[in-house]
C-alpha cells in the first residue's frame, strides 16, 4: 500500500480509492479543502485519526503567488482556524497566509481570482466570481448564500454560492486558463432556472 508522509499530519497517510464510499453511513471530508471525498476519487487517509486528504489536495504548492495578494508570496498552513479574507467565511481547512499582512485565504479561494468565469450550460452569459460577502438566494442549490458567489453581470439572474460551484461535478472552462484541481463546473438546466439539489 502506497504511503505518504504529509506535513499536515504526524502519521503516514495511506493511499485509498473511494470505491463504495457512498455506501458508508458517514460522509468523509477532506481536511484540506473541507469538501466531501467523492466516489471513485483517490485520497490519502489515516483511519485511526479520521484524517483524510484528496490526492489532489496533497499536491498543492506550499508557497503561492496570488493576484488577490500580490505584495507577498503566501505560505500554506494546515488546519489553521481563520476567517478567509476573500470570502469572509470561517475556515478550518488548509489556508494560505501572509503573516506580515495578516492575510488569510482558504485554499478554495486561492485557486480563483477576480477574472475567473464560468461558462454555464443552459445560460447564455458567463458567471463571474465575486469574492466579497453578501446575503443572496442561490439559484443553483436554493439555499441562502452569505459568502463569495458567482453572478451573471449581464442579466443579474444567475447567482450561485462558491460552495455550490465547488460541489458541482466537473471542472470549469476558465477564461484565464488557470487549472483548478477541484471539481468546480456548473451545469444549468436548459429549460429551468434551478439546478437539482447537489
N, C-alpha and C positions, 0 to 999 in steps of 0.2 A: 504494500500500500504506500502510495506516494505521500510524503510528509513535507510540511513547510514550517520553517521557524520564522514567524512574523513578529515584527517589533511590537505589535499591539497586544500580544498575549504571551504569558510566561511558559505555556506548554506548546509542544509541537502540534500543528493542525493537520488532520488527515484529509486527503482529497476524497470527496464523495460526489455522487451524482444524484440529483433529486428525482430519482425514479420512484413512483409510488408515494411521493411526498404529499399529494393531495388526499391520500387515504388516512393521513395522520389526524388525530383529533386536535392537535395544537399546531398553529402556524409557526414556521421557523422564520425568523427575521435576521437579516444581515446586520451585524453590529456596526458596520461601516456606513452604509447608505440608509439603514433603517427600513428598507423595503423587503417584502416577503421573498423568500427563495422559491422560485417557480419550478414547476415540473420540468425535468429534463436539463436543468442548468447544473453545471459543475460548481461545487463550492467546497471550502475548507471548513473543518469543524473540530471542536474539542467537545465531545459529548458530555464528559464529566462536568465541565463548567458551563455547558449550554452556550458556548461561544461559537458563532458561525460568521463566515465571510463569503460573499460571492467570489468566485475565482477572479473575475474581472476587477473586483474591488481590491484584491491583493496586488494588482498590477498598476495601480495609480501611482504617479510620481510622489516622492516625499518632499519635493520642492516644486513650486509652481509660480510662473509669471501669469498674472491675471489682469485683464483690462479693467476690471472693476476696482482694482487697487494697484495702479501702475507704479506707485512710488517705490515699492519693495517687493522682493520675492516672498511668497507665502510658504510656510512650513507646515507639513501635515502632522496633526496630533490626533491620537486615538481616544475616543470616548471621553471627550472633554466637554462637560456641560457648558453651554453658552447660548446666547441669542445671536442668530445669524444676522450680520449687518446688511445683508441684501434682502432677504425675505422677511426678516423680523420675527421668525418663529424660534421657539425654544428647541434646542438641539442637543442630543447626547451621542450622536454618531461621530464619524471622523470629520475633522474640521481643519481647514487651512487657516493659519493665524499669522498675523504680523504683530509681534509683541510691542515694538516701538510705537505703533499707531493704535494699539488696542483694537485691531480689526480682525473679526472672525467671519468666516464664510463656510457654510456647510458644503460637503463635497458635491451634493447635487447642484447647488447654485454655482459652485466653482466651475462646473462644466458648461455653464451657459454664460452668455454675455448679452448685452443690450441689443446686439444685432441678430440674435437667433430668431428664426422664424419657422413656423410650421406650415406646411402645405397640407391642409386638412382635406381629405377626400370628402366630397359632398358639400363643400363650402368653397365659393369662388375666390375668396381672398385669403391672404396669409395671416396667421395669428402671430402677433409679436409679443415678446417677453416683456413684462413689466415687473421689475424687482421690488417695488415698494408695496407695502401692505395697504390694502383697502378691504372693506367688507363688501361682498358681492355674492350673487347667486351663480353657481357653476352650471353652465348649460350642458356639461357632459355628464356629471355624476348626480346632479340635483341637490347637492349639499351647499351650505353657506360657506364661502371661502373667506379667509381673513389674512391670507399671506400673498406672496407673489402670484402672478397669474399670466395667462396668455389671452390676448384680446384682438379682435378684428378692428383695426382702426378705420376701415372703410365704412362698415355698416354698424359697428359697435354692438352687434348682436351676440356673436360667439365669444364667450369668456369662460375660461376653464382654469382650475387650480393647478399649480405646479405639481401637487401631489398626484392629481388625476393624470396629468401628462406623463409623469414618471411611471405610473402603473400601467399605462396603455401598452399594447402588445408588440410594437416594432419600433425601429429607430427612425427618426425624422429626416426629412430632406432639409438640410440646413443651408441657408443662403451663404454662409461664410465658410462652408466646407470643413468645419471642425468635426472631428469624430467623437461621438459620445458612446461610451461602452454600455450605458444603461439603456433599457428598453423604454423609449420615450416617444413613440409616434401616436398620433391621434387620428382615428378614422371616424368621421362623422357620417351618419346615415344619409342616403341620398334624398329621401322624402320625409324626413322628420327633423325636428330641431333638438332632439335629445338622443344621447347615446344610451345604450343599455348600461345599467349599473355595473361597475367593474368590481 
